[in-house]
Every structure is written in structure tokens, then in C-alpha cells.
């Protein structure tokens, strides 16, 4: 029954406008990118406008930054983020369709359409998270706050952002905004609310920290999140490919990294911010009533960021509960299964040629549901009439 309902919902989804957007991600994003790059390289009148999408804005004179390319922030950074969203949409869809989906069917013996899609999704997440983690670690090693968290807040506001860090941060913002877009155009899953809440809080933290020059602590948190996603995506890909033992091993690696990074390092960072941020941030940068300041801090602003950090940790704790359930099954000898996934994510679904999507299928589904409703109503009516007749007979006999 669950499989039939799932196939029915899939057919209905394929008829929706959201499915049309999802199917045309490659062509639409490719067209927009061609237009942007064409305007930048070949149009003298539009080149300056197109450059806002492709080049970091608000450069600072190198004389002020020891000849290091550094940048300030401003509203024109939105153009770079928009370009990042479009580019990530194109890369994600292209890699899923042309790389990971063929790998799933040809080399991993994955036949189910949904299992292939899930494998491709995790392949993209693995690719992005791994690259982002390595770039983040490279920037972290070059930073003044490398294993010295005091410099996360010392000398704030950090309004001279290194060019590499600014690009990394804006691409990260674009990634999480693009994740919200993807989450809402694809067919809903059981963990939609948890994922949507996580993405919203993450976007608020990244955008808010960028605006208030808290890019150093944001940089560390992004590294923490990307590191865990690498192992989780690997475990899921192994599961969909049928390598249960390797999946169990990778899941245990992921479990250890999750506890250390997302509950150990993350909470230590939260504790350090809670206890030391007020003392480390310069008194001159505190908000003063009546004085116009570029950026300033108050206790309420810090508490808002701490509240968002705490909210993200609550979601991580909820997911930790699900992870522990999976770990318990693995310890008892069962293979690792994602308890947040839908039941039809496994490789036991009808093949694509057995599930043709056309108008007749949709009409059959709708007619079947209408007949079921009619039968239910008829049965209910008969029962009511029988009950009514029996009551009348009894009343008649008593008379």
C-alpha cells in the first residue's frame, strides 16, 4: 500500500510546475550563465554591470593591507551570490545527471530511479563538502585565528576581509540559499521540516555574520559542518551501491566525526563565544547612542547570534538521536539505514519503464481514488440505513 501511495504521489508531483522547474535546471541555468559571460566578455556597454556578478566588489587599497588583496562588504555582493546560486545549480544538476547517475546504473548496479537520484544527490554533496572543507582548512591555516580562538573576536570589526575568504564565504552563502531552492522544488521527503529549519538557520547565521563582520567564527562553523557531510555522503553512497559492510564502517567514522566536530568542537566554540566575546571585542567598537558607526556591537546583538548558534545545535541534537538509532541497529548486526529517508529510497522501486508518466496514468489514479471514496460513502450509507431500519423495527415492536 505504501509503495502504491508513493508512486501515486510521484505521478502527481511530475505533473506539477515544481517538477517542470526541477527538470529544466540545467538548460535554464546554462542559458543564464552564457548570457552573463557573453555580456562580460563581448559587450562593452554591459560589461561593467555583468562584472558585478563575476568579480568581487569593494576592493581595499593594498597600501592599507600590507599588499594583500582584501575587500570590504556591501550590497553589490548580492550579485556575486546570485551568480553563485546559478552556477551551483548548473554544476549540481550536470554532475548528478551526467556523472553520478550513470555511475550508479553502470558501475554500482542501482536500478531504482529514486535510488539513482539519491546516489547522485549524495555524490554532489560529497563533492562540494570535500572541496569546501579543503579550501576552508587551507584558509584556516593561513589565518591569524589558527588554533587561537581569541583572534576570532580581537580587533573586531574585521572589515578588511582577505579576497579568498570573501569568495569562500559568498559561495557558501550561495550554496545554502541554493539548498533551500532545491529543497522546495523537489518532491518532499519525511525530513523536510528538519532540513528546511536547518537551512534557514544556517542562512541567517552566514548572512548575518557576513554583514556584522563575524566572518572568522562563521568560517570555522562552515568547516565543522562540511567535514561531517563528507563522511555522511560517503556512507549513503555506499549504502545505495549495496556495499553494506563498507557503509557500516564509514557510518562509524561519520558518527565519531559528528560527535567530535558538531557536539565537541562546536559547543566549545559556543562556550568560548559566550564567555569571552564581550571581553575580547574592542570597547571602541561598542555601539554609542548618537554616533554613526560603520558596525558596532551590543549585548543584544551578540545574544541573537548565540541564540541562532544554540538553535542550530538543537537541530543537530535531534539528528544525533536518529543517528544513535542507526548506530544501535548496526551494533545489533543490522545494516546502517537512514531512518530519516523515505521507504522508497531503496533499490526496490518499479523501473522507469514500468512507471510511465502520462495523462492516462494520472486519470487512472484519480478515478481509482474517486471510486474508493464512492465505495466508502456507499458502505457508510448502507450501514446508516441498516442501523436506522433496525431502530425503527425495535420501536415498532415496542409499540
N, C-alpha and C positions, 0 to 999 in steps of 0.2 A: 504493500500500500504506500509506504514512504517513497519507494522508487517511482511509482506512478505519479504521485503528487509532485515529486521533484521534476520529472520530465514535463508535466503539465506546466509547472511554473517556469521551466526553461523555455518552453514554446511561447508562453505569454510574454516573457522577457524579450525574446528575439523579435517580437512584433512591436516593441516599444521604441520610442525615439532615443532613449538612452543606449539601447543596443546599436542603433544606427550610428550614434556618435562613437561608440566603442569600436565598431568595425572600421571606421574611417579615420582612426587616429593617425595612421602612417601617412595617408595621402594628404590630409589637411595640414598636419604639422610640417610635412615636407614642402608643401606649397608655400606656407608662410615663411619658412626658412629661406627658400630660394628667393622670394621677394625681398626679404631683409638683406641678404648677402648681395643680391643684384643691385639694390639701391645704394648700398655702401660702396661697392667697388666700381659701379658703372654709371652712377647718376651724380653729377656734380651738384645739382640743386637739392637732392635729398640725402646726400652722403652724410652731412653733419647730423641730421636727425636720426638716420639709421645707426650712426656711430654710438648713440646713447644705449642702444640695445646690445652692442658688441664690445664696447670698451668701458673700463672702469672710469667713473666720473669723480670729480673733486680731487684732483692730484694736488699734493702739497709740495712747495718748493724744496728741492733736495738740500738746499743750504740749511733748512730748519731740521733736517732729519739725518744728518751725517751721510749725505749722498745715498740714502736708502729710499727706494720708491715707496712712498707712503701716501695715504689718502684719508680724506675726511668723509663724512656721510651726508646725504641729502635726498630729497625726493626723487631726483633723477636716477637714483639707484633702482627705482621700481622698474625702469626699462630693462636693466640688466637681468633682474629677476624674471620678468616676463619672457625674455629670450631664453633664460634657463629652463623655465617651465615647458616651453615649446620644444626646446632641444632634448630635454629629458623624456618628454612624451614620445618624440620620434625615436630616440635611442632605445627606450624600453620596448615599444611596440615592435620595432625592427628586430631587435635581438630575440625577443620572445618568438616572433613569427618565423624568422629566417635562420635562427641559430638553435635556440634551446628546444623548440617544438620538434624540429627534425631529429635532433639528438635523442629526444625522448622516445620517438617512434622507431628510429632505425637502430639505435645502439643500446637502449635501455628497455626495449620490449614493452613499452607503455602504449596500450591500445585505446584506453578510455579517453574521450575528448576532454573531460574535465580534469582527469589526472595529468594529461599533457599540458593543459593550461596552468595547473598548479605547479607542475615541474618548471615550466617556463617562467612563471612568476618568481619562484624561488631562485632560479638561475639569475634573473635580473637583480634581485635583492642581494644575492651573493656578490655579484659583480660590482654593484655600486658600493655596498658596505665595505668590501675589501679595499677598493681603491680609495674610498673616503677615509678609511681607517689608516692606511699607509700614509696618505697625504697629511692627515691630521697629526700623526706621530712625527712626521718629518718637520712640520711647523712647530710642534710642541718642543722638540729637541732644540730648535733654534731660538725659542722664546726665553724671555727673562724669568718666566714663572715655571721653568722646567724643574720639577720636584722642589719648588719653593712657592707654596700657595699664597704666601704673604703678598707676592707681587701681582697676584690676581686683583688686589684692591689698592695697593700702593700706587701713588702718583695718578690716581683717578682724577678727572676723566681721561681715558686713553683715546684721545681724538686724533691721534696720528697712527692710523692702522696700517701695518705693512700690506703691500699690494697683494701678496699671496694669501694672507689671512683674510683680507676683504673678499677676494674672489671665492675662497673656500666657504666663507660664511654666507655670501649671497647665493651660491649654488646650493648650499644646504637648505636655506630658506625656500628656494625654488623647488627642491626635492620634496619637502614636506607639504608644500602647497599643492604640488602635482599629485602627491599621495592622496590628498583629500579629493581632488578631482577624479582620480581613478576609482577611489572607494565608492563614489556616488554615481558613476556611470556604469559600473559593472554590477552583475547580479548580486543581491545582498546575501551575506553569509551570517551564520549564527553569532559571530563575534563582532557584528557591525558596530554596535554601540560602544563597545570597549575600544575598538580601533579608531572610531571617529573621535571619541573623547581624548584618546592618546594623541592623535594628530593635531587636534585643536589646541591642546595644552602645549604641545611641542612647538607649534607655530607661534603661539603667544609668547613663549619663552625666547625663541630665537629672534623674532621680530622685535620684541620689547627689549631684549638685551642688546641688540644691534643699535636700536635708537638711543639707548641710555649709555652706550659705550661699555657695556659689560660683556664685551666680546671674548675676554680671556676666560671667564668661567663658562661662557657658552661653548667655547672651543673645546674645553675639557669634557663637558657633558656630551657633546656630539661624538667625541671619540669613544666615550664609555658606551653609548648606545650602538654605534656602528660595530664595535668589536664583538658584542654579543650576537648581533644579527648575522655576522659571518658564519658562526658555528651553527646557529639555528637553521639558517637556509641550507647549509650543507647537510644537516641531519634530515631535513624534509626532502631534499632531492634524493638522498639515498633511500628514504622510505618509499617514495613514488617509484624509484627504479627497481625496487624489490630486494635491495641489499639490507636485510633486516639486522644482521649482526653488526655490520659496519654502521648502520643507523643508530643502533643502541650505544655503540662506543662513542660516536660523535655526539649523541644526545647527552651522554655523561660529561663529555668535555664542555658542551654548551652549559649544562647545569652548573658545573664548577665555575665557569666564567661568569655566568649570570649572578651567582651568589657573591662572588668576589667583586665584580665590577658594579653591578646595578644595586646591590644592597650594602656592600662593604665600602668601596671607593666612593660611590655616590653619596651615601649617608655621611661619610667622613667629610666630604666636600660641603654637604649641607650643614653639618655641625660646625665646621670651620667658618663658613659664611655667617651662621647665626651668632657665633661668639666673637668674631674678630673683625667683621666688615666695618662696623661703626668706628672702631678704634683705628683701623688702618687707612680708611679713606680720609683724605686731607680735609681739615676743618674749613679751609678756604673754599672748598667746593660745595659746602653745605648751603642749602637754599636760604637766602636772606630776603625778607619781605621788602618790597620796594626797589629792589635792584634786579635789573635784567641780566640773567646769566645764560651762557650757552647751554650748559647742563648743570644741574645741581641735584643733590640728594636730600631726602628727608627720611625719617624713620618709617613713615608710612610706605614710601616707595620701596624701601628695602623689604618691608614686611609683605608687600604684594608679590615681589619676586620669590620670597621664601614660601609664600602660600602656593604659588604655581609649582615650585620645586616639590613641595610636600604633596600636592595633588598628583603630580606625575609619579611620585613614589608609591602612593596609594594604589594607582593602577598597576604598577609593577608588582606590588604585593598580591593583588588579585590574580595576576598572571602567574605569580610564583605558586599560588595554590593549585592552579591547573597543572603546572609543571611538576609539582610534587605528586599529583595523582598519576601522571605518566611515569614518574620515577618509581613509584610504588609498584606499578604493573610490571616494569622492567625487572625490578628486584625479584618479583614472584615468577619470572620466566616468560612473561608475555612480551611481544614486540612493542617498541615505542610507537604510540599512536597519539596524534594531536587531538586532544579532547575538545578543542575549540573548533575543529573542522567539521564540515557537513558530512553526513553519512555517505553521500555520493561522490566524495572526492577520491575514493579509491578506484582501483583499476577493475571495476566490476560493472561498469555502466554499459548501456546499449551503445553499439558502434554508431558512428555518424550516419552510415547509410541505412541503419535501422531506425533512425530518428529524423526523418525528413521534415523540414520546417516549411510548410506551405499553408495556404488558406484552408484547405480541406481538413488538415490536422487540427487547426485551431477551431474550426466549426465542430469537428467531432468531439473535441474536449468540451466545448461549451454545451453542445447538445447532450452529451453524456451527463454533465453536471445538472442541466435543466431537467433531464429525465429522472435523475436521482432525487432532485428536490420535489418533482411531481409525485414520485412514488412515496416519498416520506410524508407529503401532505395528504395523499390519498389514504395511506395507512392510518395516519393520525385521525382523519375524518371518520373512517370506518370504526376505529376504536371509540371515538366520542359518541357516534350514533349507537353503537352496541351498548355502551355504558348508559346512554340516555334511555334506550328501549328497556334495558333491564331495570332501571329505576322506575319507569312508568309502570311496568308489569307488577313490580313489587307494590307500588302504591295502589294499583288497581286491585290486586289481590287483598290488600289490607282493607280496602273499602268494602 
